[in-house]
Amino acid sequence: MRIRIVDAFTDRPFAGNPAGVLLLDAFPGDDRLQNIALEVNHADTAFAHPLPAGGEADWALRWFTPAAEVDLCGHATLATAHVLHSTGTHEGPVRFATRSGVLVATPAEDGSITLDLPTTPLTPVAVPDGVTEALGAEPLSAHDTGPRVGDLLLELPDERSVHALRPDHRALGAHSRRGVIATARAENPALGYDFVSRCFFPNIGIDEDLVTGSAHTALAPFWAERLGRTTLTGLQASPRAGRVRTELRGARTLLGGRAVTVIEGELLA
């Protein structure tokens, strides 16, 4: 069984967010998928298999963290599309059947890939008691991202506050199903990004995710409303960092980025 490690939302190795990718003939049992994801031990491992021709999708796709299956994962979808295209397994746009519906990944001539994902609706909420202490910063506002994403989105006063975060991950886990997205407006848009974010997901075994596609389906509408533009670029300011191009199209959000395969091997067990 061939396994690849792909760095997503980056154009160079050892940056962005690594994901395991396995192309299969069919899905084995859930326990085996979870055990493989635990062995890979990256934020997400993607498993895909081809579907019969003529249907609404080309490949079935599932995502597992080391601790659980998730409903939506952008960076592992980008990584899977990269593997399909770079190996010649699939040409042109690829349609994935997932727990979040059919997702489309479209390659461009320059090597980038655009994902078509559902936009995450945001509901303003009061900043929960204890969040400021757990995060280590006082939010300006809070929004619930709903059941599919399962995060609490927190706006911070400035970019420096986001970079400086050293949260109590255990305490943060009490405030949402998956975790917390912390974000702020970019201090200097001339650097090529419009907003920054960091993502903490202790409830699914990821203290800090490195570059999170699913979070950008919430960040895109959040910042489009505030900045008055539907096309933006986000910098996820994790230790490995990555940039995500976003384009808000109503109920859909387009995310653009690149990916690089860094490891390829054989799963023997």
Secondary structure, DSSP 4 states (H G I P E B T S, - for coil): -EEEEEEES-SSTTSSEEEEEEE-SS---HHHHHHHHHHH-SSEEEEEEE--TTSS-SEEEEEE-SS-EES--HHHHHHHHHHHHHTTSS-S-EEEEETTEEEEEEE-TTS-EEEEEEPPP-EEEPPPTTHHHHHTS--SEEEE-HHHH-EEEEE-SSHHHHHT----HHHHGGGSSSEEEEEEE-S-GGGS-SEEEEEEEGGGTEEEESS-HHHHHHHHHHHHHHHT-SEEEEEE-SSS-EEEEEEEETTEEEEEE-EEEEEEEE---
